[in-house]
Every structure is written in structure tokens, then in C-alpha cells.
Amino acid sequence: MARLTKPILRDFLHDALPDAEMATVEKILRDDASARLLFEEVRGEEDRGEHTIGAIWRREHLSCATRDQLGGYLLQALDESRFDYIDFHLKTIGCPFCQANLDDLQKKQAEAAEPIKARRRRIVNSSTGVLRTVTGPG
């Protein structure tokens, strides 16, 4: 991240950045007085409630996918047009809100996969001796 911008600071305020970027923004804010001034300006705009169509669109994440849709994207279980839109939204637009949600879903998917793999190994290991007995040696 080269420099802080208002959109990045807005995303920071709404916890819509990946963890690594959140930490980077926090460090910059601690070390840079001009960044803190920009942050206070953004926070003031947020508190006043900017009411332009663009601000409302960003604030309400109107073009963002739901977590269910992001889960479908992760599993590649969406129709082609929805998959393509979410892919564009994540990779081309670079939506930090959706990317943070997708990162969270990927983390949960990885955590859920470990107990499943362990259970499958136990089943295979426990069944090996039974299958040899039923089918005979070799």
C-alpha cells in the first residue's frame, strides 16, 4: 500500500480490509501525522453522513455479493454470469469488503477441511483390516 486514500480509510473504518492491510493502515496512522489528519477528515465525513448516490452505494455495498454468493463463488457453484460478475468485482474492481469476506470464508473452509480429512483417514485405517478379512488375503 503506497499511500492512504479516503476510500482506503473508509474501508478501514468499516473493517472492510484484509487483516494485513488493516495492520498496515494502523501502523501508518500511528507514525504519520498527515495520515491522521486525513483519517479525521474521513471520520468527520462519515459522522456527518455523506448523502450522495455514490456514498450511499459504497456505504451500503449495493454492488457487493452476499456471503452466500461468495460461498458459492468459492465452491464454483454459481451460474456462469453470477460467477463472472463476482470474479470481476473481486479481481478487477478489487472490492476490499468482498475480498475480506472471501478471505474469511476461505479460512473457515480450510479449518473445516482438517477434521474431515482426519475422519476419512480413521475410517480407511479402521476398515483396512475388515476388508482383508472379508475378501481374503491379497
C-alpha positions, 0 to 999 in steps of 0.5 A: 500500500503506497499511500492512504486514500479516503476510500482506503480509510473508509474501508478501514473504518468499516473493517472492510480490509484484509487483516494485513492491510488493516495492520498496515493502515494502523501502523501508518496512522500511528507514525504519520501525522498527515495520515491522521489528519486525513483519517479525521477528515474521513471520520468527520465525513462519515459522522456527518453522513455523506448523502450522495448516490455514490456514498450511499452505494459504497456505504451500503455495498449495493454492488457487493455479493452476499456471503452466500454468493461468495460461498458459492463463488468459492465452491464454483457453484454459481451460474456462469454470469453470477460467477463472472460478475463476482470474479470481476468485482473481486479481481478487477474492481478489487472490492476490499469488503468482498475480498475480506469476506472471501478471505474469511470464508476461505479460512473457515473452509480450510479449518473445516477441511482438517477434521474431515480429512482426519475422519476419512483417514480413521475410517480407511485405517479402521476398515483396512483390516475388515476388508482383508478379512472379508475378501481374503488375503491379497 
